[in-house]
Amino acid sequence: MNWNIETAIDTYRLKAWGDGYFTLNSSGDLCVLMDPENPSQKISLPELVQRLRQQHLQTPLLVRFTDILKHRIVILENSFQQVIKHYQYRGGYFPVYPIKVNQQAQVISSLVQAGSDKFGLEAGSKPELLAVMASLPTNQGLIVCNGYKDREYIRLALMAQKMGHQTFIVIEKLFELDLILKLAQQLGVTPNIGVRVKLCAMGSGNWQNSGGSKSKFGLDAIEFLEVLEKLKAAGASDCFTMLHVHMGSQITDLNHIKICMHEAAQYFRAAQEQGFEINYVDVGGGLGVDYEGTHSTEYCSVNYKLEQYAETVISSLSAICRQYQLQQPNIVTESGRWLTAHHAVLITDVVTVGRKQTHLSPEVRLDHPSQSYLRLEQLLEQLESFSTLPFYEEILAQHHCLQKEFQEGEISLQQLAAGDSLLSHAQLKAYHRLKEAEEVDSSLLAKLEESIADTYFCNFSLFQSMPDVWGIGQIFPIVPLRGLHHIPNARGVIRDITCDSDGRIDHYVDAIGINHSLPLHRFEGTSDYYLGMFLVGAYQEILGDMHNLFGDLHSICVDVTEEGVRIHHIKEGEDVAGVLHQVGFDAETIKNKIREKASQTQLSSQQQEQMNQVVNQALQQFTYLSSNESD
């Protein structure tokens, strides 16, 4: 196989899922582009890792590229403005970022700085609302208040409006309306009320129940009419200024967006016919990210581009307004996942590799081989027949018989090991043979790739840094950071360092789309081998847990200035004492108890002091594995 940089880019589908932000240089290093249209602003990830190591920041670490955040909000706004101009749409566009997607202060401030004066923020709780009020200038954009609300939440939102923020309190449940009107009267505020309706239409994918009639939030048609009647009765019709819908998160199919928008447009028309002058229609989230780069309706992909999404949203409302001669409302989107996914990269190092192939020679001869072993040996001699899936399945069935015989005590451990070794060597030979063939059964090749894959144990916790992999089978692209000018000479599957069998990744993005193993370089343990895990900027950091008490990673922000690459907002990961404190263990108490136990043993005074030093040092250590341990 002829291997070059373009082959490597295709192998890992960098162009398909990267949206132009990731590429390789001539040395085979993975690079990040702050702006796909400006290749001069390019950062080599291996060089960045080396620079961070000189600052005593070891992997695993999370790198945030704030310039990518800024670029995303600019192209989001530009795409909608272009469609608005094309349709001669008279309403405005207000992009709103729901901070639940990533509440890190630097993420929010980067988006606020780069967004236009119409860029706003969304909150779903009291803490989030306080963060939003502190982050958004009073003369910029909208504040949208979603989620369940108590008296204090609503009062805080109304006070934000009194301060000068353009704040919308979205009714999710019927009881909220009376509370909003009562508190608004007490505070002397005319509230901006949004009403969220449940659409009958529902998208597809891992998050399909976040929209549709099964949605956790919003009002059905009966409840919606009840709210309209209550507003009329209270003389507060002018307070209803925003219609809110949510099509679902990560909608994979453009057709679902079209159906949802047609229904949302009908709700807008119905409210207008009831006499309500609604100035804003918030279409919620839904704009998806093509995590796997297949441009399909698979759960982790999308079959549309940003421009198509914007056109669908604008054209649906434009059509209903023209048909019924209605005032065209301002349009609000809450595209948090699309804005943030690309900006963050998790970088980890390979700790060790478990080889799939055994060290036993396939030519080993047994004194009394069983019939199953002999039959397996006979089948494996027919290497040319490996080109068919049925033949391979017959071999696996025969190998299973051999395992069964061992379980029943009919054959020795040596005979089982010899059979395993025989199969592993044959699989490896067959894989390399099929890779060179012109026509290959792709399903057979995938099975062989999985069978020969080594296990790469990496220095991270899946539950802390990529919880959606464990929770919903989310797919994230993974790519070696360097050496990609050389052809990968191994297949690998990735496991984390937690003591949990679920700490594994089962699906990978490669040239064929989604595979059960990943092309990697053989790891010999003599030099660092880094992997980048991409598109982790949405939800992963805030959803992470402390399984095995692996805490937060080191994290940094990176951007490009006229002086070069700037590293800022360095946040060191949690130490052992810190994570223990979060589960109720005080470091001083631990030290005192261990010191007391040591004094009651037969350890010498010197050994006791050594024990105390080891404990003190351990409490100050990063919770992940150290890459520079010394004896």
Secondary structure, 3 states (H helix, E strand, C coil): CCCCHHHHHHHCCHHHHHCCCEEECCCCCEEEECCCCCCCCEEEHHHHHHHHHHCCCCCCEEEEEHHHHHHHHHHHHHHHHHHHHHHCCCCCEEEEEEHHHCCCHHHHHHHHHHCCCCCEEEECCHHHHHHHHHHCCCCCCCEEECCCCCHHHHHHHHHHHHCCCCEEEEECCCHHHHHHHHHHHHHCCCCCEEEEECCCCCCCCCCHHHCCCCCCCCECHHHHHHHHHHHHHCCCHHHEEEEECCCCCCCCCHHHHHHHHHHHHHHHHHHHHCCCCCCEEECCCCCCCCCCCCCCCCCCCCCCCHHHHHHHHHHHHHHHHHHHCCCCCEEEECCHHHHHHHHEEEEEEEEEEECCCCCCCCCCCCCCCCHHHHHHHHHHCCHHHHHCHHHHHHHHHHHHHHHHHHHCCCCCHHHHHHHHHHHHHHHHHHHHHHHCCCCCCHHHHHHHHHHHCEEEEECCCHHHHCHHHHHHCCCCCEEECCCCCCCCCEEEEEECCCCCCCCEECCEEECCEEECCEEECCCCCCCCCEEEECCCCCCHHHHCCCHHHCCCCEEEEEEEECCEEEEEEEECCCEHHHHHHHCCCCHHHHHHHHHHHHHCCCCCHHHHHHHHHHHHHHHHCECCCCCCCCC
